[in-house]
Amino acid sequence: MSLHVVVGAGPVGTATALLLAERGDDVRLLSRSGSGPEHPRIARIRVDATDAAALTAQCAGARALHHCAGLDYARWATGFPPLIHAAIHAAEASGALLLTVGNLYGYGEFDGPVDESHPLRPNSAKGRVRADLWNQALTAHQQGRIRTAEVRGSDYLGVDANSTFTAVVLPAVVAGKTALFPGDPDTPHSWTAIDDMARTLLAVADDETSWGRAWHAPTAAPMPVRALAELTTTLTGAPPARVRRMPSPLLRAAGLFNADAREIRELRYQFDRPFVMDSTAATKKFQPEPTSTRTALSLTLEARNLARP
């Protein structure tokens, strides 16, 4: 039995805390609101994770600090740097392993399935933020100040998953309406199950030979948005899916009134061309089979009470 600290009570933080507790570890789940799942081994604590001293105090005696905090797109540039600074300080002061949750933005545009050996060449403001966060943690690791690793995933499916698909396409499809997607709905796209992110975080925490690098969470074969929408209708009994590409002028107009629409414009390349993640390394080392996309989507729908009875 070990003590683990989890920062962030969002989808990945919640899944990670529950997996740790269910296997018998004690968990301090930190968030500004003090929210999170109820479990006898999970202590839900209100903490500002940008406060290095407060975070360090919570990490006393902890084996690992799982940094799963999420922010709205508009807050990435100002919100994430103080979080990683505090996390590195807490890991250095407490000796806890620092595990960060990342994504594929730092790679920028890439051709073919991308694996962890691909250099970080961000082509967006949000990509530069993600690359910088990892580079800071990795530098501290290489200097011998901390021990760290990162787990990366693509767009999420699962309980409380939030992505362009779940926010834009899924509600329209379930309601029998035409979904306007800000990209090509027929290009291959990887979808990572939230539970697979959490399982990989635990696996990396338990294996010191995996530290000092990034890992792609085991992820099922890619599926285009249109096919995912069609699978949604199968699982919900909704009318046949209708998905169309959102015209660029409409997306620009939406950005005048909606912050998410405005922020997503620089990431449109992720939906206009194949966005496929190669997770072979982690699949071989940690987990033989990723969660199927059908199962991950079913969990997404069940959590929203949208699954067919």
Secondary structure, DSSP 8 states (H G I E B T S, - for coil): --EEEEE--SHHHHHHHHHHHHTT-EEEEEESS------TTEEEEE--TT-HHHHHHHTTT-SEEEE-----GGGHHHHHHHHHHHHHHHHHHH--EEEEEE-SGGG-S-SSSB-TTS-----SHHHHHHHHHHHHHHHHHHTTS--EEEEE-SEEESTT--SHIIIIIHHHHHTT-EEEESS-TTS-B-EEEHHHHHHHHHHHHH-GGG-SSEEE--------HHHHHHHHHHHH--S--EEEE--HHHHHHHHTT-HHHHHHGGGTHHHHS-B-B--HHHHHHT-SS---HHHHHHHHHHHTT-S--
